[in-house]
């Protein structure tokens, strides 16, 4: 029957066996006060009063560290007690296993809590949630109902706000670490000394213990009645911290000694406490001579140190240029920086002295050169003012010329617009009267209908030319606007083909239409898109004889949304590659012979490009002499969506 430990039922048999041989171990006890010997199983033991290693130890450390504050004192005490107990647990576990010939990790671990109880540390109650696996997943949840540390605090009538069972945590984790040969650490997460219901511990691998502690508290149905406060100790962490501190001190000492600027550590009365070799070289004193002397003797300004101390205490820093005085009477220009400095556990002042004599001499030379240069600049000022006056006059003339050119361009655009409007009125009358005469005449022999057709065709051609000139003038004046509306793409293209079919037939061309499925509805300027298509097809049919003209239209999805592709391909005369770009300029064609042979003003492609750009699209051409031409238009299916995407 288990009496010295409480474990889950599946482990009772194993722990009963451990209880038997641990009991035999402690049964062999010999007390011999005459020789100051307490011997157990051939090993010498010693009795230690419980409160001396708990309440009284904490109080002693708090007195020693009174200048550091209670929190620092408690941290020091906890660190020392845990490290000592952890080392004791490691040592006792290894010795016990060796003397009792234990090899199995579980057998070694099971002896630990029983040994713990016999040695008077605490009674151990292991939770069924524990999973003591010999790896990084090791997890032990246990209570100490009779902890010597907690009982010591409670018997003194003292309560704390931190867990006090530090040695219990250190000893038990040390024993388990030796048993499983895995680094382990234990943290007390609840403590009766601070008002909790139990002294509860979690033991785990150092890399996972924080995870296990958080998981434990999250699994509880209700939050703890008292504030959760625990500390995960690091084995011999204070020793490591001291080693790191010593290493940093050595590093800082090396920096202090090797510094190229003079460093003076000062007491609050201006006395030099320490100096580095650079300060000795600067002021021609060795370190022993500087130590204990007044820093005021190194600076010629009699009020220097009072000003230095006042600024450092008031603002935390000091920066000024002074004149330094060396032992041999030599003077230096020095820059002095000052700040507070913690040295040997007390506040000091730090003065950093930099020799800037060469810099000051260079500044003086630079100033002299600057003065000389300034004189030369003054001599040239009058010349520059004269040149500036001339430049101002030239600039005014250029501005006037620019304004005149702008006014002339506006006048030209206005003239073209007015003249186009004035010419349209009589032309419309000519077209109308020619059609009326043709309809009312019944004597074809008297009236030559072919002449009337030629008059009407010429008038319509002139009217189209006037419309183009009017569009160009609007474009140049920036008054051309878009009218966006939804319309059916197939319906528009049928209209275009019906309009161009007679011209294609006249030149004996085969006109084909290649439309992809699902062209659907477009949201753009219907009139301008139609005009672009008519211009391109009209050119293709005009410059192609006994050939082929093809209109292909499709939709695609790309950056910025959906796009409409309109491609006009012909097998006509073609264009030289270097002249392609010129075709999109107003009043330009491939060459003069083209104008004489085929007619036209060269405005159609220029207007088409402007329309495409207004509709957020583009137009491109590919051609070669004798191989025909291909013009490709690409515009957004929905202009509104394209504008929003670019915004």
Helices and strands as residue ranges (DSSP letters): E 5-6, G 9-11, H 12-27, E 29-32, G 33-35, E 37-40, E 43-45, G 50-53, H 55-64, H 70-100, H 105-118, E 124-126, E 139-143, H 148-155, H 166-180, E 185-190, G 192-194, E 200-204, H 209-219, H 237-258, E 262-266, E 272-275, H 277-283, H 287-290, G 295-298, H 304-315, E 317-325, E 331-343, E 346-355, H 357-440, H 449-477, E 484-488, H 489-506, E 510-515, E 521-525, H 526-542, E 548-558, E 561-570, G 577-579, G 581-584, H 592-598, H 604-614, E 618-624, E 628-636, H 639-646
